[in-house]
Amino acid sequence: MNRRRSEPQRSNFPLFLALAIFALVGVTGGAMHAIYRNGQIKLERQITDARKRIEGYRSDIQLIQVRKERLLDRYEIRDQIARFDLPLVDVPHGQMEKVRPEPEPMPVVLRP
């Protein structure tokens, strides 16, 4: 019913303080969530870029291997030798011998 005016009114300060704390926690949590999510998105983009670079490098490696195989193809080399009239001739396998280079002498350092 009606309260007596002589009774002191209860303060709503604790309720306002609790609401302020809850609002602060909610805003801070939302901001932290947004910050972490943006970090995750940036990291995902970096990972995607790294994967694209890796795929580009792999395709470059494959192209280099194809070129290398084409340059080292013995039939292609023979055609080039014939085209340019180079004085190179085929050597039978039995006539080849391994030659090892002589080791170079160690350099001598004279100290005064």
C-alpha positions as CSV (number, residue, x, y, z in Angstrom):
1,M,0.0,0.0,0.0
2,N,1.1,3.5,0.6
3,R,4.4,3.9,2.3
4,R,4.9,6.3,5.1
5,R,6.8,9.3,4.2
6,S,8.8,9.0,7.2
7,E,10.4,5.8,6.0
8,P,13.6,6.4,4.1
9,Q,13.4,5.5,0.4
10,R,15.6,2.7,-0.7
11,S,18.3,3.8,-3.0
12,N,18.4,2.4,-6.5
13,F,22.1,3.0,-6.8
14,P,23.2,-0.7,-6.5
15,L,20.7,-1.6,-9.3
16,F,22.2,1.2,-11.5
17,L,25.7,0.2,-10.7
18,A,24.9,-3.5,-11.6
19,L,23.3,-2.4,-14.9
20,A,26.3,-0.2,-15.7
21,I,28.7,-3.1,-15.0
22,F,26.7,-5.4,-17.1
23,A,26.5,-2.9,-19.9
24,L,30.3,-2.3,-19.7
25,V,30.9,-6.1,-19.8
26,G,28.6,-6.5,-22.7
27,V,30.2,-3.7,-24.7
28,T,33.7,-4.8,-23.9
29,G,32.8,-8.4,-24.9
30,G,31.3,-7.3,-28.1
31,A,34.3,-5.1,-29.0
32,M,36.7,-8.0,-28.1
33,H,34.7,-10.4,-30.2
34,A,34.8,-7.9,-33.2
35,I,38.6,-7.4,-32.7
36,Y,39.3,-11.2,-32.6
37,R,37.0,-11.9,-35.5
38,N,38.7,-9.2,-37.6
39,G,42.1,-10.8,-36.7
40,Q,40.8,-14.1,-37.8
41,I,39.6,-12.7,-41.1
42,K,43.0,-11.0,-41.7
43,L,44.8,-14.3,-40.9
44,E,42.5,-16.2,-43.3
45,R,43.3,-13.7,-46.1
46,Q,47.0,-14.0,-45.4
47,I,46.7,-17.8,-45.5
48,T,44.8,-17.6,-48.8
49,D,47.4,-15.3,-50.3
50,A,50.2,-17.6,-49.2
51,R,48.4,-20.6,-50.8
52,K,48.0,-18.7,-54.0
53,R,51.7,-17.8,-54.0
54,I,52.6,-21.4,-53.3
55,E,50.5,-22.6,-56.2
56,G,52.1,-20.0,-58.4
57,Y,55.6,-21.2,-57.4
58,R,54.5,-24.8,-58.1
59,S,53.4,-23.9,-61.6
60,D,56.6,-22.0,-62.1
61,I,58.6,-25.0,-61.0
62,Q,56.7,-27.3,-63.4
63,L,57.3,-24.9,-66.3
64,I,61.0,-24.8,-65.4
65,Q,61.1,-28.6,-65.3
66,V,59.4,-28.9,-68.6
67,R,61.9,-26.4,-70.1
68,K,64.8,-28.3,-68.5
69,E,63.6,-31.6,-69.9
70,R,63.2,-30.0,-73.3
71,L,66.7,-28.6,-73.2
72,L,68.2,-31.9,-72.0
73,D,66.3,-34.0,-74.6
74,R,69.0,-36.0,-76.5
75,Y,67.1,-36.0,-79.7
76,E,66.5,-32.3,-79.6
77,I,70.3,-31.8,-78.9
78,R,71.1,-34.0,-81.9
79,D,68.8,-32.0,-84.1
80,Q,70.4,-28.7,-82.9
81,I,73.9,-30.1,-83.6
82,A,72.8,-31.1,-87.1
83,R,71.1,-27.8,-87.7
84,F,74.2,-25.7,-86.7
85,D,76.7,-28.0,-88.4
86,L,78.8,-28.3,-85.2
87,P,81.9,-30.6,-85.5
88,L,80.7,-32.8,-82.7
89,V,80.4,-36.6,-83.3
90,D,78.9,-39.5,-81.4
91,V,81.3,-41.3,-79.1
92,P,80.7,-45.0,-78.4
93,H,80.2,-45.9,-74.8
94,G,83.3,-48.1,-74.6
95,Q,85.7,-45.3,-75.6
96,M,84.7,-43.0,-72.8
97,E,86.8,-42.9,-69.6
98,K,86.3,-41.1,-66.4
99,V,88.7,-38.4,-65.7
100,R,89.1,-37.0,-62.2
101,P,90.5,-33.6,-61.8
102,E,93.7,-33.3,-59.8
103,P,93.2,-31.7,-56.4
104,E,94.5,-28.2,-56.2
105,P,97.2,-27.6,-53.7
106,M,96.2,-25.8,-50.5
107,P,97.1,-22.1,-50.6
108,V,99.9,-21.1,-48.4
109,V,99.3,-18.1,-46.2
110,L,102.4,-16.3,-44.9
111,R,102.0,-14.3,-41.8
112,P,104.6,-11.7,-40.9
